[in-house]
């Protein structure tokens, strides 16, 4: 070949080429030419070393001489095509002949292109560049992703023959074909070697003195079946007759060859058997690896499924835990409301009983007091002229005492009316009430806490009648006003202001107390939270008040600035359409906005 110009495309630069050439001179010339094109070249002097190289590294192209020592180029290509990992390797066959049969043999073996060594170097380089471009477009086209690499190796043969001359001859012939050959002279030795070493094919002489070839074949076939060994068995004999062939094949041999036949026939038979063996091994390997990958995939799916089930279970447990917490919280709220309702109901019953018991004596005293006053007025003109000066003074004092008694009776009667108004705590049905009367009854009951130190300012500008649940609403008013009184140390002012806000009734209770500390502003509506001394408060007042306002579909707001007092705003619908609806579930909370800092309740709430 003559040197040529650089004709490679940029897309093929940097590719790796395996050059299989037994001529050092020709190999050096081709290596320099190919490396001059920017390709990396590895040189192997025979097919066996090339197979070893393929077991370690996969090139992009193999440039193979047809005539190689021991194993020819066409047989090398067949071995490459048998392996699933290497069957996609591009192969360019070289030969020193233009003979058509060489080209046909090269293509039949599986080569991708054929170039005579006498061809111009540019033709060779063009062929190489074309094959490398195909490799770039479909890289590793014949490989299967994910399969483990398999080391390419020379086949190992065991020859068993009691004739040293023939054993030497056949060993040399098979070694020329590229095989690694071990020769032994008897069946016992052969069995011992097979126990310790691996062979691909065993060539057995039919007639041997110690153990016949038929007996050895039977041992080998049994060993092959019991231990899953995949070696092939060929019987050699100098007596080429039908009976010997039948006995050998029945004993487990895979083929039968006469010694009188040409050695090339034996080589061809061995190559055919080895190709079948290697193909079978490759199929087993692929099947095993795919099975392993299927098992791995199944394990991955199982692990993913288990992880999903665990996640779903954890989510379900978390959801159940949250539901249990919510149910427990609702149970606590309900229990606290029941306890407070029972207390207030008892208080209402007591107040109602007291009012009833007071009402009869009051009526008796009031009626008789009126009779006395009328009688006194009737007899005064008749006796006034007959009274002394002292008697006149006593008569006037009597009149004044009767008037004062009347005033006292009126005040007691007013107190009884307000007590009866407050005693409606057990009235849960929705009805129309006088809201101002409810406020006054609450103030009357809390008068002992107001005393003279706290002034109550009333700014009633809203509707006088609203629709609500009177008993629960009185409970809210008692809690809110009571907290306002407790928030004031010493003298102060509480302002009650009513107004209409669209369809809502609005009540504001504002005090001049010390406000709410920032640290507790988000907790004052929690059940059982209180800042009062032990025994002075249950911590349920604002929580229950919030629940009652929720049942009325209203709002409870707290506006507070520490040191400047607190304002509590209650808004409920005027028509009371939703007052008997169940309260929304969830912890007691209240809307809070404030000019300074919003909060939920005054210190010491409930």
DOTIVO-44365 format. One record per residue (C-alpha): x, y, z. Coordinates in steps of 0.25 Angstrom, whole numbers, plus 2048, in hexadecimal, padded with zeros to 3 digits. Layout:
% DOTIVO-44365
GUNU/u/v/w
GUNU/X/Y/Z;
...
This chain:
% DOTIVO-44365
GUNU/u/v/w
GUNU/800/800/800;
GUNU/805/80E/7FD;
GUNU/803/81A/806;
GUNU/7F7/822/804;
GUNU/7F1/830/809;
GUNU/7EA/833/815;
GUNU/7DB/830/812;
GUNU/7D5/82E/81F;
GUNU/7C9/836/824;
GUNU/7C9/83D/831;
GUNU/7BE/834/836;
GUNU/7C8/828/836;
GUNU/7D4/82E/83D;
GUNU/7D8/828/84A;
GUNU/7D2/81A/847;
GUNU/7D9/80D/84B;
GUNU/7DD/803/841;
GUNU/7E2/7F4/844;
GUNU/7EB/7F0/839;
GUNU/7ED/7E1/838;
GUNU/7F9/7DE/82F;
GUNU/804/7D3/831;
GUNU/80E/7DA/828;
GUNU/816/7E4/830;
GUNU/81A/7ED/824;
GUNU/80C/7EE/81F;
GUNU/807/7F0/82D;
GUNU/810/7FC/82F;
GUNU/80D/802/821;
GUNU/7FE/801/824;
GUNU/7FF/806/832;
GUNU/807/813/82E;
GUNU/7FD/815/823;
GUNU/7F1/814/82B;
GUNU/7F7/81C/837;
GUNU/7FA/827/82D;
GUNU/7EB/829/82B;
GUNU/7E9/82B/83A;
GUNU/7E5/81D/83E;
GUNU/7EA/815/84A;
GUNU/7EF/808/845;
GUNU/7F2/7FB/84D;
GUNU/7FA/7F0/846;
GUNU/7F8/7E1/849;
GUNU/800/7D6/841;
GUNU/7F6/7CB/841;
GUNU/7E7/7C8/843;
GUNU/7E9/7C3/851;
GUNU/7EF/7CF/857;
GUNU/7E5/7D7/850;
GUNU/7DA/7D0/857;
GUNU/7E1/7D2/864;
GUNU/7E1/7E1/861;
GUNU/7D2/7E1/85E;
GUNU/7D0/7DB/86B;
GUNU/7D7/7E7/872;
GUNU/7D3/7F3/868;
GUNU/7C9/7F5/85D;
GUNU/7CE/7FD/851;
GUNU/7C6/804/847;
GUNU/7CB/7FC/83B;
GUNU/7D4/7EF/839;
GUNU/7DD/7EF/82D;
GUNU/7E0/7E0/82B;
GUNU/7E9/7D8/821;
GUNU/7E3/7CC/81B;
GUNU/7EF/7C3/81C;
GUNU/7F3/7C2/82B;
GUNU/7FB/7B7/832;
GUNU/7F3/7AC/838;
GUNU/7E5/7B3/838;
GUNU/7E2/7BA/82A;
GUNU/7DB/7C8/82A;
GUNU/7CD/7C2/825;
GUNU/7CD/7B9/832;
GUNU/7D1/7C5/83A;
GUNU/7C5/7CC/835;
GUNU/7BC/7C1/837;
GUNU/7C0/7C1/846;
GUNU/7BE/7D0/847;
GUNU/7B0/7CE/841;
GUNU/7AC/7C3/84B;
GUNU/7AE/7CC/857;
GUNU/7A3/7D5/85A;
GUNU/7AC/7E0/85F;
GUNU/7B5/7E0/853;
GUNU/7AC/7DD/848;
GUNU/7A9/7EC/845;
GUNU/7B8/7EE/842;
GUNU/7BB/7F3/834;
GUNU/7C5/7EA/82D;
GUNU/7CE/7ED/820;
GUNU/7D4/7E1/81A;
GUNU/7E2/7E2/814;
GUNU/7E8/7D7/80A;
GUNU/7F4/7D6/801;
GUNU/7EB/7D0/7F6;
GUNU/7E0/7D5/7EC;
GUNU/7DA/7C7/7EC;
GUNU/7CB/7C7/7EC;
GUNU/7CA/7BB/7F6;
GUNU/7D3/7C3/800;
GUNU/7C9/7CF/7FF;
GUNU/7BD/7C6/800;
GUNU/7C3/7BE/80C;
GUNU/7C6/7CC/813;
GUNU/7B8/7D1/811;
GUNU/7B2/7C3/815;
GUNU/7B9/7C4/822;
GUNU/7B2/7D1/826;
GUNU/7BC/7DC/821;
GUNU/7B6/7E9/81E;
GUNU/7C0/7ED/812;
GUNU/7CB/7E6/80A;
GUNU/7D8/7ED/805;
GUNU/7E4/7E6/7FE;
GUNU/7F1/7EA/804;
GUNU/7F6/7EE/7F5;
GUNU/7EB/7F9/7F5;
GUNU/7EE/808/7F5;
GUNU/7F0/80D/804;
GUNU/7E5/818/801;
GUNU/7DB/80D/7FE;
GUNU/7DF/806/80C;
GUNU/7DE/813/813;
GUNU/7D0/816/80C;
GUNU/7CB/809/811;
GUNU/7D0/80B/81F;
GUNU/7CA/819/820;
GUNU/7BC/814/81A;
GUNU/7BC/809/825;
GUNU/7C0/812/830;
GUNU/7B5/81C/82C;
GUNU/7AB/811/82D;
GUNU/7B0/80E/83A;
GUNU/7AE/81C/83F;
GUNU/7A0/81D/83A;
GUNU/79C/80F/840;
GUNU/7A6/80E/84C;
GUNU/7A6/7FF/851;
GUNU/79B/7FC/848;
GUNU/79C/7ED/84B;
GUNU/79E/7EE/85A;
GUNU/793/7EC/865;
GUNU/794/7F7/86F;
GUNU/795/7F2/87D;
GUNU/79B/7E5/87A;
GUNU/7A8/7E2/881;
GUNU/7B5/7E1/878;
GUNU/7BA/7D3/875;
GUNU/7C9/7D1/873;
GUNU/7CC/7CB/866;
GUNU/7D6/7BF/867;
GUNU/7DC/7B4/85F;
GUNU/7D5/7A7/85F;
GUNU/7DB/79B/867;
GUNU/7DC/78D/862;
GUNU/7DF/780/868;
GUNU/7E4/775/85F;
GUNU/7E4/766/865;
GUNU/7EC/75C/85C;
GUNU/7F5/751/861;
GUNU/7FE/753/854;
GUNU/809/75D/858;
GUNU/80C/75F/849;
GUNU/7FE/762/845;
GUNU/7FB/76A/852;
GUNU/807/773/84E;
GUNU/802/774/840;
GUNU/7F4/778/843;
GUNU/7F8/781/84E;
GUNU/801/789/845;
GUNU/7F6/789/83A;
GUNU/7EC/78F/844;
GUNU/7F5/799/849;
GUNU/7F8/79E/83B;
GUNU/7E9/7A1/83B;
GUNU/7EA/7AB/847;
GUNU/7E5/7A1/852;
GUNU/7EC/79F/860;
GUNU/7EE/790/85F;
GUNU/7F2/786/86B;
GUNU/7F5/778/868;
GUNU/7F4/76C/871;
GUNU/7F6/75D/86E;
GUNU/7EB/756/876;
GUNU/7DC/757/87B;
GUNU/7E0/758/889;
GUNU/7E9/763/887;
GUNU/7DF/76A/87F;
GUNU/7D4/769/88A;
GUNU/7DE/76F/894;
GUNU/7E1/77B/88B;
GUNU/7D3/77D/888;
GUNU/7D0/77D/897;
GUNU/7DA/788/899;
GUNU/7D9/790/88D;
GUNU/7CF/796/883;
GUNU/7D0/792/874;
GUNU/7C7/795/868;
GUNU/7C8/789/860;
GUNU/7CE/77B/863;
GUNU/7D3/772/858;
GUNU/7D3/763/85C;
GUNU/7DA/757/855;
GUNU/7D0/74C/853;
GUNU/7D9/741/856;
GUNU/7E2/742/863;
GUNU/7E8/737/86C;
GUNU/7E4/73C/87A;
GUNU/7D7/742/877;
GUNU/7D0/742/869;
GUNU/7CB/74E/863;
GUNU/7BD/74A/864;
GUNU/7BE/748/874;
GUNU/7C5/755/875;
GUNU/7BA/75C/86D;
GUNU/7B0/756/876;
GUNU/7B8/75C/882;
GUNU/7B9/769/87B;
GUNU/7AA/76A/877;
GUNU/7A6/766/886;
GUNU/7AF/771/88B;
GUNU/7AA/77B/881;
GUNU/79C/778/885;
GUNU/79E/778/894;
GUNU/7A7/784/895;
GUNU/7A1/78C/88A;
GUNU/7AE/78C/882;
GUNU/7AD/791/874;
GUNU/7B9/78A/86D;
GUNU/7B7/783/860;
GUNU/7BC/775/85D;
GUNU/7C2/770/850;
GUNU/7C6/761/84E;
GUNU/7D2/75E/845;
GUNU/7D4/750/83F;
GUNU/7DC/749/835;
GUNU/7D0/73F/832;
GUNU/7C6/748/82B;
GUNU/7B9/73F/82B;
GUNU/7AB/741/82F;
GUNU/7AB/738/83C;
GUNU/7B6/740/842;
GUNU/7AF/74D/83E;
GUNU/7A2/749/845;
GUNU/7A9/744/851;
GUNU/7B1/751/853;
GUNU/7A5/75A/850;
GUNU/79C/752/85A;
GUNU/7A7/753/865;
GUNU/7A5/762/864;
GUNU/7AF/767/859;
GUNU/7AB/773/851;
GUNU/7B2/76F/844;
GUNU/7BA/764/83E;
GUNU/7C7/765/835;
GUNU/7CF/75B/82F;
GUNU/7DE/75C/831;
GUNU/7E0/75A/822;
GUNU/7D9/767/81F;
GUNU/7E1/773/81C;
GUNU/7E4/77B/828;
GUNU/7DD/787/822;
GUNU/7D0/77F/823;
GUNU/7D3/77D/832;
GUNU/7D6/78C/834;
GUNU/7C9/790/82D;
GUNU/7C1/786/835;
GUNU/7C7/78C/842;
GUNU/7C5/79A/83D;
GUNU/7B6/797/83B;
GUNU/7B4/791/848;
GUNU/7BB/79C/84F;
GUNU/7B3/7A6/848;
GUNU/7A6/79F/84D;
GUNU/7AC/79E/85B;
GUNU/7B0/7AD/85C;
GUNU/7A2/7B1/856;
GUNU/79B/7A8/861;
GUNU/7A4/7AE/86C;
GUNU/7A1/7BC/867;
GUNU/792/7B9/867;
GUNU/793/7B4/875;
GUNU/79B/7BF/87A;
GUNU/791/7C9/873;
GUNU/785/7C2/879;
GUNU/78B/7C2/887;
GUNU/78F/7D0/886;
GUNU/781/7D4/882;
GUNU/77B/7CB/88C;
GUNU/783/7D2/897;
GUNU/77F/7E0/892;
GUNU/771/7DC/892;
GUNU/772/7D7/8A0;
GUNU/779/7E4/8A3;
GUNU/76E/7EC/89D;
GUNU/764/7E4/8A4;
GUNU/76B/7E7/8B1;
GUNU/76C/7F5/8AE;
GUNU/75D/7F5/8AB;
GUNU/75A/7EE/8B8;
GUNU/763/7F8/8C0;
GUNU/75B/803/8B9;
GUNU/74E/7FD/8BC;
GUNU/752/7FA/8CB;
GUNU/757/809/8CC;
GUNU/74A/80E/8C6;
GUNU/742/805/8CF;
GUNU/74A/809/8DB;
GUNU/748/818/8D7;
GUNU/739/816/8D6;
GUNU/739/80F/8E3;
GUNU/741/81A/8EA;
GUNU/738/824/8E3;
GUNU/72C/81C/8E8;
GUNU/732/81B/8F6;
GUNU/735/82A/8F6;
GUNU/727/82D/8F1;
GUNU/721/824/8FC;
GUNU/729/82B/906;
GUNU/725/838/902;
GUNU/716/834/902;
GUNU/718/82E/910;
GUNU/71E/83B/915;
GUNU/713/843/90F;
GUNU/709/839/915;
GUNU/710/83A/922;
GUNU/710/849/921;
GUNU/701/84A/91E;
GUNU/6FE/841/929;
GUNU/706/84A/933;
GUNU/6FF/856/92D;
GUNU/6F1/84F/92E;
GUNU/6F4/84A/93C;
GUNU/6F9/858/941;
GUNU/6EC/85E/93A;
GUNU/6E4/854/941;
GUNU/6EA/857/94F;
GUNU/6E9/866/94D;
GUNU/6DB/864/947;
GUNU/6D7/85C/953;
GUNU/6DD/866/95D;
GUNU/6D6/871/956;
GUNU/6C9/86A/955;
GUNU/6CA/867/964;
GUNU/6CD/876/966;
GUNU/6C1/879/95E;
GUNU/6B8/86F/965;
GUNU/6BD/875/972;
GUNU/6BA/883/96E;
GUNU/6AD/880/968;
GUNU/6A9/879/975;
GUNU/6AE/885/97E;
GUNU/6A6/88F/974;
GUNU/69A/886/976;
GUNU/69B/885/985;
GUNU/69D/894/986;
GUNU/692/898/97C;
GUNU/687/893/985;
GUNU/68B/89B/992;
GUNU/68E/8A7/98A;
GUNU/681/8A7/984;
GUNU/67A/8A5/992;
GUNU/683/8B0/997;
GUNU/681/8B9/98B;
GUNU/672/8B8/98B;
GUNU/671/8BA/99A;
GUNU/67A/8C6/999;
GUNU/671/8CC/98F;
GUNU/665/8CA/998;
GUNU/66C/8D0/9A4;
GUNU/670/8DC/99B;
GUNU/662/8DE/996;
GUNU/65C/8DD/9A4;
GUNU/666/8E7/9AA;
GUNU/662/8F1/99F;
GUNU/653/8EF/9A2;
GUNU/654/8F1/9B1;
GUNU/65E/8FC/9B1;
GUNU/654/908/9AE;
GUNU/64B/902/9BA;
GUNU/656/901/9C4;
GUNU/660/90C/9C0;
GUNU/659/917/9C7;
GUNU/659/90F/9D4;
GUNU/668/90C/9D4;
GUNU/672/913/9DC;
GUNU/67E/918/9D6;
GUNU/686/90C/9D9;
GUNU/67B/903/9D4;
GUNU/67B/90B/9C7;
GUNU/68A/909/9C6;
GUNU/688/8FA/9C8;
GUNU/67D/8FA/9BD;
GUNU/687/900/9B3;
GUNU/692/8F7/9B7;
GUNU/688/8EB/9B5;
GUNU/685/8F0/9A7;
GUNU/694/8F1/9A4;
GUNU/696/8E3/9A9;
GUNU/68B/8DD/9A1;
GUNU/691/8E4/994;
GUNU/69F/8DF/997;
GUNU/699/8D1/99A;
GUNU/691/8D2/98D;
GUNU/69F/8D5/986;
GUNU/6A6/8CA/98C;
GUNU/69A/8C0/988;
GUNU/69B/8C5/97A;
GUNU/6AA/8C3/97A;
GUNU/6A8/8B5/97F;
GUNU/69D/8B2/975;
GUNU/6A7/8B7/96A;
GUNU/6B2/8AE/96F;
GUNU/6A8/8A2/96F;
GUNU/6A4/8A6/960;
GUNU/6B3/8A6/95C;
GUNU/6B5/899/963;
GUNU/6AA/892/95C;
GUNU/6B0/898/94F;
GUNU/6BD/892/952;
GUNU/6B7/885/956;
GUNU/6B4/882/947;
GUNU/6C2/87B/946;
GUNU/6BB/86E/943;
GUNU/6B3/874/937;
GUNU/6BA/86E/92B;
GUNU/6AF/871/921;
GUNU/6B0/87C/918;
GUNU/6A7/888/91B;
GUNU/6A7/897/91B;
GUNU/6AC/89E/927;
GUNU/6AF/8AC/92D;
GUNU/6BE/8AD/92C;
GUNU/6BF/8B9/935;
GUNU/6B7/8B2/940;
GUNU/6C1/8A6/93F;
GUNU/6CC/8B0/940;
GUNU/6C6/8B7/94C;
GUNU/6C3/8A9/953;
GUNU/6D2/8A5/952;
GUNU/6D6/8B3/958;
GUNU/6CD/8B1/963;
GUNU/6D2/8A3/966;
GUNU/6E0/8A9/966;
GUNU/6DD/8B5/96E;
GUNU/6E5/8B0/97A;
GUNU/6F2/8AF/971;
GUNU/6EF/8BD/96B;
GUNU/6ED/8C4/979;
GUNU/6F1/8D3/978;
GUNU/6FE/8D1/971;
GUNU/6FA/8CE/963;
GUNU/6F1/8D7/95B;
GUNU/6E8/8D1/950;
GUNU/6E5/8D9/944;
GUNU/6DA/8D5/93B;
GUNU/6D9/8D9/92D;
GUNU/6CD/8D1/928;
GUNU/6CB/8D5/919;
GUNU/6C8/8C8/913;
GUNU/6BC/8C0/911;
GUNU/6B4/8BD/91E;
GUNU/6AF/8AF/91A;
GUNU/6B7/8A4/914;
GUNU/6B4/896/911;
GUNU/6BE/88C/918;
GUNU/6BF/881/923;
GUNU/6BC/889/92F;
GUNU/6C3/880/93A;
GUNU/6D0/87E/933;
GUNU/6D1/88C/92E;
GUNU/6CF/891/93D;
GUNU/6DA/887/940;
GUNU/6E3/88E/936;
GUNU/6E0/89C/93B;
GUNU/6E3/897/94A;
GUNU/6F1/892/946;
GUNU/6F5/89E/93D;
GUNU/6F0/8A9/947;
GUNU/6F6/8A1/953;
GUNU/703/8A0/94C;
GUNU/703/8AF/94A;
GUNU/700/8B1/959;
GUNU/70C/8A8/95D;
GUNU/715/8AF/953;
GUNU/714/8BD/95A;
GUNU/71C/8BF/967;
GUNU/717/8CA/96F;
GUNU/70E/8D4/968;
GUNU/70A/8D3/95A;
GUNU/6FF/8D4/94F;
GUNU/6F8/8C9/947;
GUNU/6F1/8CE/93B;
GUNU/6E5/8C6/935;
GUNU/6E2/8CA/927;
GUNU/6D8/8C4/91D;
GUNU/6D6/8C7/90E;
GUNU/6D1/8C1/901;
GUNU/6DB/8BC/8F7;
GUNU/6D3/8B8/8EB;
GUNU/6CC/8AB/8EE;
GUNU/6D4/8AA/8FB;
GUNU/6D2/8AE/909;
GUNU/6DF/8B4/90F;
GUNU/6E2/8B5/91E;
GUNU/6EF/8BB/923;
GUNU/6F4/8B9/931;
GUNU/700/8C2/933;
GUNU/708/8C4/941;
GUNU/713/8CC/946;
GUNU/71B/8C1/94C;
GUNU/729/8BD/94A;
GUNU/727/8B6/93C;
GUNU/72C/8A8/938;
GUNU/73B/8A4/939;
GUNU/740/8A0/92B;
GUNU/745/893/930;
GUNU/737/88D/932;
GUNU/72F/894/927;
GUNU/72E/888/91F;
GUNU/72A/87F/92A;
GUNU/71F/886/932;
GUNU/714/87E/92A;
GUNU/71A/870/92D;
GUNU/712/868/936;
GUNU/717/868/945;
GUNU/721/873/943;
GUNU/720/87E/94D;
GUNU/728/888/954;
GUNU/720/889/961;
GUNU/725/883/96E;
GUNU/722/875/971;
GUNU/713/873/975;
GUNU/70F/880/96E;
GUNU/70D/87C/960;
GUNU/70B/870/958;
GUNU/710/875/94A;
GUNU/703/871/943;
GUNU/6FC/87E/942;
GUNU/702/883/935;
GUNU/702/876/92F;
GUNU/6F4/873/931;
GUNU/6F0/882/92D;
GUNU/6F7/880/920;
GUNU/6F0/873/91E;
GUNU/6E2/879/921;
GUNU/6E6/885/917;
GUNU/6E9/87B/90D;
GUNU/6DC/874/90E;
GUNU/6D6/881/90B;
GUNU/6DE/882/8FF;
GUNU/6E5/88F/904;
GUNU/6F2/894/907;
GUNU/6FA/897/914;
GUNU/706/8A1/913;
GUNU/710/8A6/91D;
GUNU/717/8B3/91C;
GUNU/722/8B6/926;
GUNU/72E/8BE/929;
GUNU/736/8BB/935;
GUNU/734/8C6/940;
GUNU/728/8CC/938;
GUNU/71D/8C3/93A;
GUNU/715/8B9/932;
GUNU/709/8B9/929;
GUNU/701/8AD/926;
GUNU/6F7/8AD/91A;
GUNU/6EC/8A4/918;
GUNU/6E4/8A3/90B;
GUNU/6D8/89A/909;
GUNU/6CD/89A/8FE;
GUNU/6C1/8A2/901;
GUNU/6B7/898/8FC;
GUNU/6BE/88C/903;
GUNU/6BB/883/8F7;
GUNU/6C8/87A/8FA;
GUNU/6C8/87C/909;
GUNU/6C4/86D/90C;
GUNU/6CE/867/902;
GUNU/6D9/85E/907;
GUNU/6E6/865/90A;
GUNU/6F1/863/901;
GUNU/6FC/858/905;
GUNU/70A/85D/909;
GUNU/711/864/914;
GUNU/70B/870/91A;
GUNU/711/87C/912;
GUNU/70C/88A/910;
GUNU/70F/895/906;
GUNU/718/8A0/90B;
GUNU/71C/8AD/905;
GUNU/720/8B9/90D;
GUNU/725/8C7/90C;
GUNU/731/8C3/915;
GUNU/731/8B4/916;
GUNU/725/8AB/915;
GUNU/723/89F/91E;
GUNU/718/896/923;
GUNU/714/89A/931;
GUNU/718/8A1/93D;
GUNU/722/89C/947;
GUNU/71B/892/951;
GUNU/711/88F/947;
GUNU/706/885/94C;
